[in-house]
Amino acid sequence: MIVRAADRVLVMGITGKQGTFWTERMQAYGTRVVGGTNPQKAGATHCNVPVFATARDAMGGTAFDVAVLFIPPLMVKEAALDAIEAGAKGLVVLTEHIPVQDVMCFVAAARERSIWILGPNTAGAVTPGECFAGFMPAFNERIFRKGSIGVISRSGSLGVLFCLNVVQAGYGESAFLGIGGDPIIGTTTREALTALDRFPGTEAIVMVGEIGGSMEEEAADYARTMSKPVIAFIAGGAAPEGKKMGHAGAIVMGNKGSYASKRSALEAAGVTVLDTPSAVGAALKVRLGH
Amino acid sequence: MNFEEHAAKPLLAAQGIAVPRGELAQTPDEAATIAARIGPVVIKAQVPAGKRGKAGGIRLAASPEEARSHARAIIGMAIAGHRVDTVLVEETVPIERELYAAVLNEPSSKGPLVMFSTAGGMDVEEVAASAPERLKRRPIDIRRGFSRADAGVLVQDAGIGAAEGAVADVVARLYQAYRAYDAELLEINPLALTRDGRVLALDCKFVMDDCGIVRHPDIARTGTPEKLTGLEARAKAAGLKYIDLDGNVGVLANGAGLTMTTMDMVRHHGGRPANFLEIGGEAYTQARPALEMLLSKPGIRSLVVNFCGAFARTDVMSQGVIEAIEALKPRLPIFFSVHGTGDEEAIRLLKDRLGVTPLPTMDEACKAAVGAAR
């Protein structure tokens, strides 16, 4: 799920306001956008690339590797299945508020064909110096700079804050993976951690989690087996129990999904758990020795 | 969205799952009238919370007089912070055995999970901990579904004898109901085998996926509206995510993760956050109404405005904040931290229009706001 410079990107929903705004930024940064979709505007050219009715048409017309979806919630299932059946290698699903059972359908279809999905409810992925897919400020050099730190975040805004702190501390990112704030997502924290662990040029991984669910606990099981240092932050320690904190996935029920449960699982696995986001630079220096 | 028992049971019935005869009562007299029609009844408090029996909210009544007096005792009770306004008056059934069945969303398998247990009537987490061998868990590929034959396999060897076929039928229909209503949880506990050979759902817990509500507007009208404070209701109507907390440091940020972290940092520096308020996603253009609403909350002594733009543009959000401040001229001290998409323009706007410079880090902004609130 790490997007590379050579990957050909299809923007589904390219003609909308956000689709257009972010396609232009992706192109300016170096993302190889080869086409877009809009069933009403097939045959047109938008952002200097051809528009197709469907991903299947696009695959026949131009061929692509990664589909980025700027699609309204109730239409995502159909669009995602279209991209999967077209033979995409991976999908970035940005949309928030997709019914969970719809998500399960396209996640299951993707898993069957070994297609990766980032999201739903993600801000996307950035590979500094190469390309980005989604709506991250990849082009802001105070936030993204080519380097050796892999960053995983459930939240886009908090991911931006951590990348900013990583760069301020004198490091850069090998890749940023936004995995999304929904309760059921295509790529879990553990799966993203595994991908970054195997990604050449990555020396350490910063994992930005949240209360709710058990993804951080599952990632801790993998972190225990890693030789690369892992540094984590868990948002939501001050959140009251039983309330959804903005993200549908961020809710504590009883002890399940609590800050304390995640923190102790991660610490037991040798992960450095930060009290504040600004401590990330100092923690990297300690764990990396440079 | 949660559904109380009386709203959930008709949904099961519509999928062909038998439930006891019963009616809703709002007064002791209504309860007595219903009992006179049905016979011996159970009076059940209707609140969106578990453990009603332990709280005294479920009582048996052999006669209409008893139904009236139990209803009088239960209506007006508080159970887990919810006031009881209505009771369900239901026929009593001769229970032989209590089972458990549920379908829910399971993040780790990324699909639905069907659960079945012969230890009905108990809390399922207790069963999972004390007698895991009695709890069957079957992850489902949602595209394939869960058939009557699959249900038959799940309940065989459970030792329920002649009722096996009827129970498998209920479990298969429960899965159909889960799919039909965009459930995130649909649970029958207990599922009763009666001495007269019936299989009945004696209680039902139903939570609808909030993102699925748009597909079921009629059913959603029978759900329990979330209990909101005045400001929370106002925010919801405006499309904002807001939660009232009891502190005195106001928080405005974009994105759920960043907003939670801002609250965490206020706490970390010894302060108490007054709220959760995020204007991320499509709501990033709503900074002005969001801040105007927050400034109307009594007891706020200082404010942190923390923006990290990805999708949300910090210049657009700052513009909204500036408009709110110029309109309301609040006296309380406000501390900014602004980074990410649009930050150069945002910082220039804040300087030109308000004469303020954001602090270099959110840590410093939170620390300053905590200090100012003391």
Interface residues (C-beta under 8 A of the other chain):
Chain A: Q18 P73 L74 L94 E96 H97 I98 P99 V100 Q101 M104 C105 V107 A108 A109 R111 A123 F135 M136 P137 N140 R142 I143 S153 R154 S155 G156 S157 L158 G159 V160 L161 L164 G181 P183 I184 I185 G186 T188 V208 E210 I211 G213 S214 M215 E218 F233 A235 G236 G237 A238 A239 P240 K243 M245 G246 H247 A248 G249 A250 D275 T276 P277 S278
Chain B: N105 P107 S108 K110 G111 P112 D141 I142 R143 R179 D182 E184 D209 D210 C211 G212 V214 R215 K241 I243 L245 A253 N254 G255 A256 G257 L258 T259 M260 T261 M263 D264 M265 V266 R267 H268 P273 F276 E278 G280 G281 F307 C308 G309 A310 F311 A312 H339 G340 T341 D343 T361 M362 D363
